[in-house]
Amino acid sequence: MKEGVRYTGIASEEELKNSFGIPSAARMKQGPVAVIECVQEIPCNPCEGTCPFGAITIGDPITNLPHLNETLCTGCGTCVAMCPGQAIFLVNDLSEQEAEVTFPFEYWPLPQVGDEVDAVNRAGEVVCKGRVTKVRNPVAYKNTCVVTISIPNAFKDDVRSMKRVIKQTPMELAEQKERASQLVCRCEELTRGDIEKAIDEGATTIDGIKRRTRAGMGLCQGKSCERLVARILSEKLGRPLAEFLPATYRAPVRPISMGVIADNCEKE
């Protein structure tokens, strides 16, 4: 399969390598700087005219690819909002562990500072989690919001946007709360929310749920809750119910008193 903007709509590594808008790694460590991923020779030059520091040049003809002067760029972000093709970003290499990426965002609702979001690459695929650190939408940006997120440094060359924020209505939140409060394991008084939390923390089997919550370890030994737990696992993980049943059973399969065990031990 051929790669590149012409074939997939996504700039290839070769195209980015041959562009004139990618700053050096050393410049990224000095603070936010523009990363221009415009790789097509098209008649477009708003970035040149809107940069207040003259850091972007296109010249004549207008179809030239933009050139970035990284020493003049201050990372103000004006070009990010003004680029019609949304092909300009800011990258700030903060440390070996953390980096910031700034990008245009034209979806509603807007994220809030502090939100945890799914950071995506050029193809829209989720690559890591990010935390929103800035949300800018001044009049000069003409309704194009500019969002900055903090991400693990290893993904600074891949992350170029975030998934839309889906905010629930008060009614949806109330329904979710009611659903989470549904009793699943009566013996241990565990709710659906308890089971879902265990899954979010890494449990992928009934035994994994049992180790984290004691679901199925009560008086009924799972007779009431096992299938409910399996159903929640199936829904959350998107796998067939049959994969989770039956669970692993260990003796004793019915509750017995310690006296019975002690009596058998004495006879032996």
MARLUM-352601 format. One record per residue (C-alpha): residue number from 1; x, y, z; chain. Coordinates in nm, 3 decimals. Last residue first. Layout:
<atoms>
@seq:NUM; X:X; Y:Y; Z:Z; mol:A
...
</atoms>
This chain:
<atoms>
@seq:268; X:-0.686; Y:-3.946; Z:6.070; mol:A
@seq:267; X:-0.984; Y:-3.934; Z:6.301; mol:A
@seq:266; X:-0.858; Y:-3.610; Z:6.458; mol:A
@seq:265; X:-0.820; Y:-3.442; Z:6.115; mol:A
@seq:264; X:-1.169; Y:-3.541; Z:6.017; mol:A
@seq:263; X:-1.309; Y:-3.385; Z:6.335; mol:A
@seq:262; X:-1.114; Y:-3.061; Z:6.273; mol:A
@seq:261; X:-1.253; Y:-3.029; Z:5.921; mol:A
@seq:260; X:-1.607; Y:-3.075; Z:6.046; mol:A
@seq:259; X:-1.545; Y:-2.830; Z:6.329; mol:A
@seq:258; X:-1.421; Y:-2.564; Z:6.088; mol:A
@seq:257; X:-1.776; Y:-2.543; Z:5.959; mol:A
@seq:256; X:-1.865; Y:-2.606; Z:5.598; mol:A
@seq:255; X:-1.954; Y:-2.374; Z:5.312; mol:A
@seq:254; X:-1.998; Y:-2.569; Z:4.988; mol:A
@seq:253; X:-1.745; Y:-2.619; Z:4.708; mol:A
@seq:252; X:-1.472; Y:-2.692; Z:4.963; mol:A
@seq:251; X:-1.263; Y:-2.724; Z:4.761; mol:A
@seq:250; X:-1.163; Y:-2.505; Z:4.470; mol:A
@seq:249; X:-1.364; Y:-2.408; Z:4.165; mol:A
@seq:248; X:-1.224; Y:-2.221; Z:3.865; mol:A
@seq:247; X:-1.494; Y:-2.031; Z:3.678; mol:A
@seq:246; X:-1.723; Y:-2.184; Z:3.418; mol:A
@seq:245; X:-1.761; Y:-1.958; Z:3.238; mol:A
@seq:244; X:-1.548; Y:-1.658; Z:3.140; mol:A
@seq:243; X:-1.485; Y:-1.733; Z:2.772; mol:A
@seq:242; X:-1.848; Y:-1.839; Z:2.726; mol:A
@seq:241; X:-1.962; Y:-1.479; Z:2.780; mol:A
@seq:240; X:-1.797; Y:-1.378; Z:2.453; mol:A
@seq:239; X:-1.548; Y:-1.085; Z:2.469; mol:A
@seq:238; X:-1.605; Y:-0.711; Z:2.454; mol:A
@seq:237; X:-1.399; Y:-0.640; Z:2.766; mol:A
@seq:236; X:-1.660; Y:-0.441; Z:2.957; mol:A
@seq:235; X:-1.966; Y:-0.635; Z:2.839; mol:A
@seq:234; X:-1.810; Y:-0.981; Z:2.881; mol:A
@seq:233; X:-1.664; Y:-0.893; Z:3.221; mol:A
@seq:232; X:-2.005; Y:-0.763; Z:3.334; mol:A
@seq:231; X:-2.168; Y:-1.087; Z:3.214; mol:A
@seq:230; X:-1.911; Y:-1.299; Z:3.398; mol:A
@seq:229; X:-1.973; Y:-1.107; Z:3.720; mol:A
@seq:228; X:-2.347; Y:-1.162; Z:3.684; mol:A
@seq:227; X:-2.291; Y:-1.532; Z:3.608; mol:A
@seq:226; X:-2.083; Y:-1.574; Z:3.923; mol:A
@seq:225; X:-2.308; Y:-1.369; Z:4.151; mol:A
@seq:224; X:-2.573; Y:-1.600; Z:4.293; mol:A
@seq:223; X:-2.395; Y:-1.937; Z:4.300; mol:A
@seq:222; X:-2.065; Y:-1.767; Z:4.372; mol:A
@seq:221; X:-1.974; Y:-1.951; Z:4.692; mol:A
@seq:220; X:-2.323; Y:-1.893; Z:4.842; mol:A
@seq:219; X:-2.179; Y:-1.799; Z:5.183; mol:A
@seq:218; X:-1.918; Y:-1.558; Z:5.049; mol:A
@seq:217; X:-1.613; Y:-1.606; Z:4.830; mol:A
@seq:216; X:-1.789; Y:-1.536; Z:4.499; mol:A
@seq:215; X:-1.685; Y:-1.168; Z:4.488; mol:A
@seq:214; X:-1.391; Y:-1.132; Z:4.727; mol:A
@seq:213; X:-1.307; Y:-0.791; Z:4.562; mol:A
@seq:212; X:-0.956; Y:-0.804; Z:4.417; mol:A
@seq:211; X:-0.887; Y:-1.177; Z:4.424; mol:A
@seq:210; X:-1.244; Y:-1.260; Z:4.317; mol:A
@seq:209; X:-1.229; Y:-1.022; Z:4.020; mol:A
@seq:208; X:-0.910; Y:-1.190; Z:3.898; mol:A
@seq:207; X:-1.072; Y:-1.532; Z:3.951; mol:A
@seq:206; X:-1.368; Y:-1.420; Z:3.738; mol:A
@seq:205; X:-1.123; Y:-1.317; Z:3.467; mol:A
@seq:204; X:-0.980; Y:-0.995; Z:3.316; mol:A
@seq:203; X:-0.888; Y:-0.792; Z:3.627; mol:A
@seq:202; X:-0.666; Y:-0.497; Z:3.536; mol:A
@seq:201; X:-0.762; Y:-0.195; Z:3.743; mol:A
@seq:200; X:-1.051; Y:-0.110; Z:3.508; mol:A
@seq:199; X:-1.183; Y:-0.462; Z:3.568; mol:A
@seq:198; X:-1.168; Y:-0.412; Z:3.946; mol:A
@seq:197; X:-1.351; Y:-0.081; Z:3.906; mol:A
@seq:196; X:-1.621; Y:-0.255; Z:3.700; mol:A
@seq:195; X:-1.675; Y:-0.509; Z:3.980; mol:A
@seq:194; X:-1.704; Y:-0.242; Z:4.249; mol:A
@seq:193; X:-1.940; Y:-0.035; Z:4.030; mol:A
@seq:192; X:-2.161; Y:-0.339; Z:3.979; mol:A
@seq:191; X:-2.201; Y:-0.350; Z:4.355; mol:A
@seq:190; X:-2.043; Y:-0.572; Z:4.621; mol:A
@seq:189; X:-2.219; Y:-0.657; Z:4.949; mol:A
@seq:188; X:-1.990; Y:-0.958; Z:5.020; mol:A
@seq:187; X:-2.275; Y:-1.211; Z:5.039; mol:A
@seq:186; X:-2.503; Y:-1.008; Z:4.814; mol:A
@seq:185; X:-2.263; Y:-1.007; Z:4.518; mol:A
@seq:184; X:-2.404; Y:-0.803; Z:4.229; mol:A
@seq:183; X:-2.598; Y:-0.517; Z:4.389; mol:A
@seq:182; X:-2.674; Y:-0.236; Z:4.142; mol:A
@seq:181; X:-2.505; Y:0.088; Z:4.255; mol:A
@seq:180; X:-2.312; Y:0.132; Z:3.930; mol:A
@seq:179; X:-2.639; Y:0.130; Z:3.732; mol:A
@seq:178; X:-2.788; Y:0.400; Z:3.953; mol:A
@seq:177; X:-2.480; Y:0.616; Z:3.909; mol:A
@seq:176; X:-2.483; Y:0.565; Z:3.533; mol:A
@seq:175; X:-2.853; Y:0.653; Z:3.517; mol:A
@seq:174; X:-2.790; Y:0.970; Z:3.720; mol:A
@seq:173; X:-2.499; Y:1.065; Z:3.493; mol:A
@seq:172; X:-2.716; Y:1.008; Z:3.186; mol:A
@seq:171; X:-2.989; Y:1.229; Z:3.334; mol:A
@seq:170; X:-2.739; Y:1.503; Z:3.419; mol:A
@seq:169; X:-2.613; Y:1.491; Z:3.058; mol:A
@seq:168; X:-2.286; Y:1.318; Z:2.983; mol:A
@seq:167; X:-1.981; Y:1.485; Z:2.839; mol:A
@seq:166; X:-1.806; Y:1.318; Z:2.548; mol:A
@seq:165; X:-1.468; Y:1.482; Z:2.499; mol:A
@seq:164; X:-1.350; Y:1.422; Z:2.145; mol:A
@seq:163; X:-1.035; Y:1.221; Z:2.101; mol:A
@seq:162; X:-0.704; Y:1.404; Z:2.112; mol:A
@seq:161; X:-0.462; Y:1.558; Z:1.863; mol:A
@seq:160; X:-0.116; Y:1.530; Z:1.710; mol:A
@seq:159; X:0.061; Y:1.265; Z:1.918; mol:A
@seq:158; X:0.334; Y:1.085; Z:1.724; mol:A
@seq:157; X:0.654; Y:1.288; Z:1.764; mol:A
@seq:156; X:0.584; Y:1.363; Z:2.132; mol:A
@seq:155; X:0.505; Y:0.998; Z:2.211; mol:A
@seq:154; X:0.821; Y:0.902; Z:2.404; mol:A
@seq:153; X:0.791; Y:1.218; Z:2.614; mol:A
@seq:152; X:0.485; Y:1.089; Z:2.799; mol:A
@seq:151; X:0.201; Y:1.339; Z:2.745; mol:A
@seq:150; X:0.095; Y:1.688; Z:2.857; mol:A
@seq:149; X:-0.181; Y:1.843; Z:2.650; mol:A
@seq:148; X:-0.218; Y:2.184; Z:2.487; mol:A
@seq:147; X:-0.538; Y:2.288; Z:2.312; mol:A
@seq:146; X:-0.590; Y:2.563; Z:2.053; mol:A
@seq:145; X:-0.951; Y:2.654; Z:1.978; mol:A
@seq:144; X:-1.041; Y:2.765; Z:1.628; mol:A
@seq:143; X:-1.325; Y:3.016; Z:1.667; mol:A
@seq:142; X:-1.148; Y:3.297; Z:1.478; mol:A
@seq:141; X:-0.813; Y:3.267; Z:1.660; mol:A
@seq:140; X:-0.808; Y:3.645; Z:1.713; mol:A
@seq:139; X:-1.120; Y:3.618; Z:1.929; mol:A
@seq:138; X:-0.928; Y:3.415; Z:2.186; mol:A
@seq:137; X:-0.976; Y:3.036; Z:2.223; mol:A
@seq:136; X:-0.698; Y:2.891; Z:2.435; mol:A
@seq:135; X:-0.717; Y:2.569; Z:2.639; mol:A
@seq:134; X:-0.403; Y:2.481; Z:2.835; mol:A
@seq:133; X:-0.276; Y:2.190; Z:3.048; mol:A
@seq:132; X:-0.500; Y:1.903; Z:2.932; mol:A
@seq:131; X:-0.365; Y:1.569; Z:3.053; mol:A
@seq:130; X:-0.278; Y:1.295; Z:2.807; mol:A
@seq:129; X:-0.323; Y:0.919; Z:2.784; mol:A
@seq:128; X:-0.145; Y:0.720; Z:2.516; mol:A
@seq:127; X:-0.147; Y:0.604; Z:2.152; mol:A
@seq:126; X:-0.513; Y:0.633; Z:2.051; mol:A
@seq:125; X:-0.546; Y:0.611; Z:1.672; mol:A
@seq:124; X:-0.665; Y:0.918; Z:1.482; mol:A
@seq:123; X:-0.435; Y:0.850; Z:1.186; mol:A
@seq:122; X:-0.208; Y:1.143; Z:1.274; mol:A
@seq:121; X:-0.172; Y:1.011; Z:1.630; mol:A
@seq:120; X:-0.420; Y:1.025; Z:1.917; mol:A
@seq:119; X:-0.412; Y:1.135; Z:2.282; mol:A
@seq:118; X:-0.702; Y:1.001; Z:2.490; mol:A
@seq:117; X:-0.793; Y:1.259; Z:2.752; mol:A
@seq:116; X:-0.752; Y:1.333; Z:3.123; mol:A
@seq:115; X:-0.906; Y:1.670; Z:3.199; mol:A
@seq:114; X:-0.693; Y:1.908; Z:3.409; mol:A
@seq:113; X:-0.771; Y:2.218; Z:3.204; mol:A
@seq:112; X:-1.115; Y:2.172; Z:3.052; mol:A
@seq:111; X:-1.198; Y:2.014; Z:2.717; mol:A
@seq:110; X:-1.416; Y:2.193; Z:2.462; mol:A
@seq:109; X:-1.762; Y:2.054; Z:2.397; mol:A
@seq:108; X:-1.763; Y:2.071; Z:2.100; mol:A
@seq:107; X:-1.503; Y:1.995; Z:1.839; mol:A
@seq:106; X:-1.269; Y:2.235; Z:1.660; mol:A
@seq:105; X:-0.933; Y:2.153; Z:1.817; mol:A
@seq:104; X:-0.607; Y:2.294; Z:1.682; mol:A
@seq:103; X:-0.289; Y:2.140; Z:1.831; mol:A
@seq:102; X:-0.036; Y:2.182; Z:2.112; mol:A
@seq:101; X:0.190; Y:1.899; Z:2.228; mol:A
@seq:100; X:0.364; Y:1.899; Z:2.566; mol:A
@seq:99; X:0.644; Y:1.667; Z:2.674; mol:A
@seq:98; X:0.724; Y:1.459; Z:2.981; mol:A
@seq:97; X:0.963; Y:1.186; Z:3.094; mol:A
@seq:96; X:1.300; Y:1.292; Z:2.953; mol:A
@seq:95; X:1.203; Y:1.650; Z:3.024; mol:A
@seq:94; X:0.994; Y:1.940; Z:2.889; mol:A
@seq:93; X:1.023; Y:1.881; Z:2.514; mol:A
@seq:92; X:0.767; Y:2.138; Z:2.396; mol:A
@seq:91; X:0.600; Y:2.065; Z:2.064; mol:A
@seq:90; X:0.367; Y:2.306; Z:1.887; mol:A
@seq:89; X:0.149; Y:2.203; Z:1.594; mol:A
@seq:88; X:0.087; Y:2.307; Z:1.234; mol:A
@seq:87; X:-0.103; Y:2.100; Z:0.977; mol:A
@seq:86; X:-0.455; Y:2.216; Z:1.056; mol:A
@seq:85; X:-0.514; Y:2.256; Z:0.680; mol:A
@seq:84; X:-0.647; Y:2.610; Z:0.717; mol:A
@seq:83; X:-0.347; Y:2.709; Z:0.936; mol:A
@seq:82; X:-0.458; Y:3.008; Z:1.147; mol:A
@seq:81; X:-0.500; Y:2.835; Z:1.484; mol:A
@seq:80; X:-0.159; Y:2.668; Z:1.486; mol:A
@seq:79; X:0.002; Y:2.976; Z:1.330; mol:A
@seq:78; X:-0.093; Y:3.183; Z:1.633; mol:A
@seq:77; X:0.065; Y:2.931; Z:1.871; mol:A
@seq:76; X:0.310; Y:3.163; Z:2.048; mol:A
@seq:75; X:0.589; Y:2.906; Z:2.019; mol:A
@seq:74; X:0.861; Y:3.173; Z:2.013; mol:A
@seq:73; X:0.984; Y:3.103; Z:1.659; mol:A
@seq:72; X:1.274; Y:3.323; Z:1.547; mol:A
@seq:71; X:1.549; Y:3.065; Z:1.609; mol:A
@seq:70; X:1.338; Y:2.790; Z:1.455; mol:A
@seq:69; X:1.321; Y:2.960; Z:1.118; mol:A
@seq:68; X:1.051; Y:2.743; Z:0.962; mol:A
@seq:67; X:1.013; Y:2.712; Z:0.585; mol:A
@seq:66; X:0.668; Y:2.670; Z:0.432; mol:A
@seq:65; X:0.640; Y:2.461; Z:0.113; mol:A
@seq:64; X:0.623; Y:2.673; Z:-0.200; mol:A
@seq:63; X:0.286; Y:2.697; Z:-0.374; mol:A
@seq:62; X:0.269; Y:3.074; Z:-0.322; mol:A
@seq:61; X:0.544; Y:3.120; Z:-0.579; mol:A
@seq:60; X:0.707; Y:3.324; Z:-0.439; mol:A
@seq:59; X:0.777; Y:3.342; Z:-0.067; mol:A
@seq:58; X:0.682; Y:3.075; Z:0.184; mol:A
@seq:57; X:0.836; Y:3.201; Z:0.508; mol:A
@seq:56; X:0.761; Y:3.118; Z:0.870; mol:A
@seq:55; X:0.951; Y:3.273; Z:1.165; mol:A
@seq:54; X:0.853; Y:3.628; Z:1.076; mol:A
@seq:53; X:0.788; Y:3.713; Z:1.440; mol:A
@seq:52; X:0.415; Y:3.798; Z:1.428; mol:A
@seq:51; X:0.336; Y:3.481; Z:1.229; mol:A
@seq:50; X:0.003; Y:3.562; Z:1.060; mol:A
@seq:49; X:0.130; Y:3.638; Z:0.711; mol:A
@seq:48; X:0.346; Y:3.331; Z:0.669; mol:A
@seq:47; X:0.091; Y:3.097; Z:0.823; mol:A
@seq:46; X:-0.181; Y:3.226; Z:0.588; mol:A
@seq:45; X:0.022; Y:3.102; Z:0.284; mol:A
@seq:44; X:-0.170; Y:2.852; Z:0.069; mol:A
@seq:43; X:-0.146; Y:2.772; Z:-0.302; mol:A
@seq:42; X:-0.055; Y:2.401; Z:-0.272; mol:A
@seq:41; X:0.279; Y:2.222; Z:-0.272; mol:A
@seq:40; X:0.196; Y:1.943; Z:-0.028; mol:A
@seq:39; X:0.404; Y:1.853; Z:0.279; mol:A
@seq:38; X:0.263; Y:2.082; Z:0.548; mol:A
@seq:37; X:0.371; Y:1.922; Z:0.875; mol:A
@seq:36; X:0.491; Y:2.245; Z:1.037; mol:A
@seq:35; X:0.616; Y:2.189; Z:1.392; mol:A
@seq:34; X:0.614; Y:2.520; Z:1.576; mol:A
@seq:33; X:0.822; Y:2.558; Z:1.890; mol:A
@seq:32; X:0.751; Y:2.534; Z:2.262; mol:A
@seq:31; X:1.062; Y:2.562; Z:2.482; mol:A
@seq:30; X:1.439; Y:2.513; Z:2.466; mol:A
@seq:29; X:1.419; Y:2.132; Z:2.446; mol:A
@seq:28; X:1.234; Y:2.154; Z:2.115; mol:A
@seq:27; X:1.523; Y:2.361; Z:1.974; mol:A
@seq:26; X:1.774; Y:2.082; Z:2.048; mol:A
@seq:25; X:1.552; Y:1.824; Z:1.879; mol:A
@seq:24; X:1.562; Y:2.034; Z:1.563; mol:A
@seq:23; X:1.254; Y:2.198; Z:1.416; mol:A
@seq:22; X:1.041; Y:2.040; Z:1.140; mol:A
@seq:21; X:0.904; Y:2.291; Z:0.888; mol:A
@seq:20; X:1.121; Y:2.236; Z:0.582; mol:A
@seq:19; X:0.975; Y:1.904; Z:0.472; mol:A
@seq:18; X:1.189; Y:1.610; Z:0.353; mol:A
@seq:17; X:1.168; Y:1.412; Z:0.677; mol:A
@seq:16; X:0.794; Y:1.476; Z:0.700; mol:A
@seq:15; X:0.741; Y:1.336; Z:0.351; mol:A
@seq:14; X:0.956; Y:1.031; Z:0.426; mol:A
@seq:13; X:0.774; Y:0.962; Z:0.751; mol:A
@seq:12; X:0.444; Y:0.972; Z:0.564; mol:A
@seq:11; X:0.189; Y:1.252; Z:0.590; mol:A
@seq:10; X:-0.165; Y:1.120; Z:0.631; mol:A
@seq:9; X:-0.442; Y:1.171; Z:0.374; mol:A
@seq:8; X:-0.394; Y:0.810; Z:0.265; mol:A
@seq:7; X:-0.285; Y:0.828; Z:-0.099; mol:A
@seq:6; X:-0.185; Y:1.189; Z:-0.167; mol:A
@seq:5; X:-0.085; Y:1.251; Z:0.193; mol:A
@seq:4; X:0.167; Y:0.969; Z:0.191; mol:A
@seq:3; X:0.188; Y:0.593; Z:0.181; mol:A
@seq:2; X:0.130; Y:0.342; Z:-0.097; mol:A
@seq:1; X:0.000; Y:0.000; Z:0.000; mol:A
</atoms>
